[in-house]
Amino acid sequence: MANALGLDFGTTNTVLAQQDQGMETASVRFHSAAGESDTMRTALSFIKDARLGASALQVEAGQAAIRAFIDNPGECRFLQSIKTFAASALFQGTMVHGRRFQFEDLMEVFLKRLESYAGDGWPSPVQRVVTGRPVHFAGSRPDADLAMRRYDEALTRLGFPELHYVYEPVAAAFYFAQNLTRDATVLVADFGGGTSDFSLIRFETRAGRISAIPIGHSGVGVAGDQFDARMIDHLIAPEIGKGSQFTSFGKKLDVPGSYYSSFSRWNQLSIFKTTKEYADLKNLVRQAVEPDKLELFIDLIEHDEGYALNQAISATKMALSSQDEAEFRFAPLGKAGEKSVRRSDFENWIEGDLGRITAALDDVLEKTSTAPGAVDKVFLTGGTSFVPAVRRIFTERFAADRIETGGELISIAHGLALIGERDDIEQWTVPVSG
């Protein structure tokens, strides 16, 4: 019987895995109103349900949460990419139908819903839960210690005897290392929704057992969500008032750019809706030089268009991975939401972000005095690794035959499960305050 459960609590998707008696790993499967899956979108929906009591909420997670949100417009509170709030000291909770939920509450509710969806397939008993954590959390001023305390609190509530944490790229490296045929120095680049993490490890096999020597880690709070934000900033924000003005005491002033910083983080729109900034935005319409644009902005927020926006942006970004030009379509904007996007323009928009990713990669090589030629294998994982400009960062430094991809959704969770079964687990883990 498996001893450990690997938990990849991701910005976009969450995966749980265990090792079976044959040393293979398998993902936990979930059965919800949206069907069967071995991955779960990291999302929650809350709807008041009088059948459950005056203050009770019907909660769904993953695709079922998305379906509840689409089927119950105006009644459903939808939260997505919960992980992006983990390291933010500014996030002290959010109100959901009159009840305040802190980050720990949201993580706990999400994982309990997954347990319910797994039913008899939920691993039990479990001695260890091994959870992945990024090298650097997302956010402008992320507090990693705060994030890990929040993780620890949420997981402790679930009653697991042992809690361990492993850097996400280390877990991915361990997963990929199972297929190595010789000793090797391995660089894993893990591109999640919120972070890009790098881990350099020396893997050696002695008497059929893999051992590892950690060489170095690096990372940056930039990845796919930031690329999405750049697209929103250029394609949509100007249509809803960015760069426009309002009149105050006879003077024309710029509409605050902070409104659009919040909007560009589509996964935070439901939070923005409850803020003072949003209330100020609505009051500004009467003074706006172009009130129609601000009214459109407010309509997008009021009608919870964050998910539809995410779908439109993701489709365009994915198309640009294989095409030089792609069509962007976002119906709530009408004609203003129909645009052609060139890959060259997209790459210009994310140039600064690519520079930060490049700097993080160079950092791990430089501080470990590792020349690119000394790296035997490079494993790229995560959806953002398909962006051509991101791949070029690696093809410009490493021989093409050393670069491999695969296991974009499962590598971290399955690596965590494998690490959890080892008697030298402390070699791989990091402390809560680490």
NORWOVEN-V760702 format. One line per field, one symbol per residue. phi: phi as a letter, one per 20 degrees, with the letter a starting at -180 (. if undefined). psi: psi as a letter, one per 40 degrees, with the letter a starting at -180 (. if undefined). burial: b if it has 24 or more other ideal C-beta (glycine too) atoms within 12 Angstrom, else e. A space follows every 50 residues. Layout:
# NORWOVEN-V760702
phi=???
psi=???
burial=???
This chain:
# NORWOVEN-V760702
phi=.feccecdeefecccdbceefemedbefdcccfeodbdccgfbccccfcf fepgdecedccmfffffffffcfnddedcclggfegeeffedpbeclnde deggffffffffffgffflfeffafcecdddebffcffpfcfdfffgfff gffffffenffcccccggffffffffffdfdbgbeddddddefdcdcccd cedcdclmdfccdfdacbabecagfffgfffffeedgffdofneccdbln decffgffgeffffegfdfffgfdefgfffgfffgfdffcfgffffgfgf ffelegfffgfffffffffffccfbbedccggemffecbecegffgfffd gffffffffffffffffdldfgfeeeccddcogffefgffffgeffdcfg feeccpmgedgfffffffffeeedgffdecfgee
psi=hidihhhggiddihhiiihaeeeiiiihiihaeeaiieihhgiiihhhhd deideihhhiiaddddddddeghddhhhhifddeedehddheiihhfehh hiddddddddddddddddbeehhhihdihhhiiidhiiidghgddddddd dddddddefhdhhihhhdddddddddedeheiiihhhhhhhaddihihhh ihhihhfehhiihhdiiiiifhadddddddddddddddefeheiiihhfe ihihhhedddddddgdeedddddeiddddddddeddeidgdddddddddd ddefeddddddddddddddedeieiihhhgdeebdeehihhiddddddde ddddddddddddddddeefhideehdihhhiideeehddddddddediid eehiiifddeddddddddddeiefdddeiiide.
burial=ebbbbbbbbbbbbbbbbbbeeeeebbbbbbbbebeebbbbbbbbbbbbee eeeeeebbbbbbbbbbebbbeeeeebbbbbbbbbbbbbeebeebebeeee bbbbbbbbbbbebbbebbeeeebeebebbbbbbbbbbbbeebbbebbbbb bbebbeebebeebbbbbbbbbbbbbbbbebeeebbbbbbbbbbbbbbbbb bbbeeeeeebebebbbbbbbbbbbbbbbbbbbbbbbbbbbbbebebeeee eeeebbeebbebbbbbbbbbbbbbeebbeebbebbeebebbebbebbbeb beebbbbbbbbbbbebbbbbbeeeebebbbebbeeebebebebeebbebb eebbebbbebbbbbbeebebebeebbbbbbbbbbbbbbbbbebbeebbee eebbbebbbbbbbbbbbbbbbbeebeebbbeeee
